[in-house]
């Protein structure tokens, strides 16, 4: 349900500003999460929980692409790699700390009550965003950008060659990376016979590795250029998933997840910077919304793809993980085409400007 909202609200932020959407989405989502906690405590019917989760997902569409667009607005072209890397570190730190706090709280209080603490965190985040300077004004944005429409936004993005390649690569990247949170855990539990605690520790290693590797990775990206790391990173991540086929123990799985994480810390800031560079500044929210849509579609299909490969492999890990690793190869090939397309576009613009 939330996927069309990524495009619509991304485009709407180009017209009315970034901060109104970000702040109000956080306020409302805090209420929704608080209600969800009350529903859990009251043992509400499953369909009411599902409806609430759908609303929360839709509200996510008001926040994520708009937040990316805001970073692109306030960070200069030379600072975007570092800015997006810092944003990535904040997201991963929030995931790691939030999960740890939630786990500890469940020991002391009922599970449903944990959602009240999450709602409090959202309220705090909403208050922080009220102090953000919004570079987009409602009057100027409405005059410069078209009315928000999910179908029109997707059609516009798909009609441009370089953006079309970026959307395909974004889908493939999400299709691959989400395997770490679905197929990876199932495989390690059922076929490698790792305990739940060991699988959880592997995810902790992933979070810690992101924090430790992100700054060195940013230095590499800034040194060699984000257009190079943009297509090299999927090769590294694809290799990491292919290595899972050879992981017969915790240590083997640990090596694989570290390689996947290495690709992740190179790809994320390079990817967001490429989106910002590709987008028309007057329609930046729409482009971020459209690529977020492609990413969520990849997330949605990832468990199906991984599950089918697991079922069809007859417990042969090579037939599961080598095809999944090949998705990284396909993503790198598409992104190499994207880089060539943007280089041709930039060269044409320079020629016109020189004339």
C-alpha positions, 0 to 999 in steps of 0.5 A: 500500500505504501509504494505509490506514496513514495512517488506522490509525496516525493513530488508533493515535496517539490511543491510545498516543501520538504519539512511539512511532509517530514514533520507531519508524517512523523507526528502522525506515524507516532500516533499510528505506532502508539495505537498499534501498541494498544492493539497488541496489548488488547489482542486486537484482531489480526486484520486491524493490525494489518490495516494499521501496518499498511497506514504506517507503511504509507506514512513511510512514503511521506518521509524516506524519499523526502528526507533523501531529497532534503539532504541533496538540497542542502549538501553541495555537489562535492559534499553529497557523498559524505552527507549520504554516508552520514545519513546511512550511518544514522539509519544503521545506528538507529536500526541497531540501537532500536533493536537492542533497546526493544529486545531489552524492554521485552524482558521487563514490559509487555511486548505491546508496550514497547511500541509506546517507546517507539512512538516516543522516539518518533515524536522526538524526531518530529520535534527535531525536524521542526528546526530544519531549514527548508530550502523549498518554499511552497510558492516557488515549488508549486510554480516550478513543479507539476502536480504530484501523480504516481503514474505520471512520475513513473512514466516521466522517469521511465522515458529518460534513458539514464533514469530508466537504467537507474530504476532497473539497477535500484530494483535489482539492488533491493532484490539482492540486498533483501536476501540478507534479511529473508533467505539468508536467515532461513538458510542458516537456520534450516540448512547450516543449523545455526542457532537463532542467537548465532543468526542474530549475532551475524546481523549485529556484525553487519551493523557494527561493520557498517559503522566501522567501514562507512567512513573509510568507504567514503574516503575511497568513494571520494577518491575514485569517484562515486560513478566508479564505486556505483558499479563496483559495489554490486560486484562485491555484494554479489560475491558476498552472497555467492560466498554463502554457498560455501558457508558451512559454519558461523565463521563462513557465514561471518565472512560472507556477511562482511563482504556483503557489508563492504559492498553495501557501504560503497553502494549506498552513498554512491547510489544516493549521490547518483540520484541527486546528480541525475535529478532536475533540482526542481523535481528532485523529490519526485525522482527520489520518490520514484527510485524509492518505489523501485527499491520497495518493489525489489524488497517486495519480490525478494522473499519470493525469489529467494524462497523459490530458489531455496525450494528448487535447489534440493538443499544444494546451496550452489543453486541458491546462492550463485544465482542470487550472487549473479543478480549483483553482476547484472546490477553492475552491468546495468549501472555501468550502462547508466554511467556511460549514459550520464557521461554522454549526457554531460558531454552533450550539455558541455558541448551546448554550453560551449557553443 
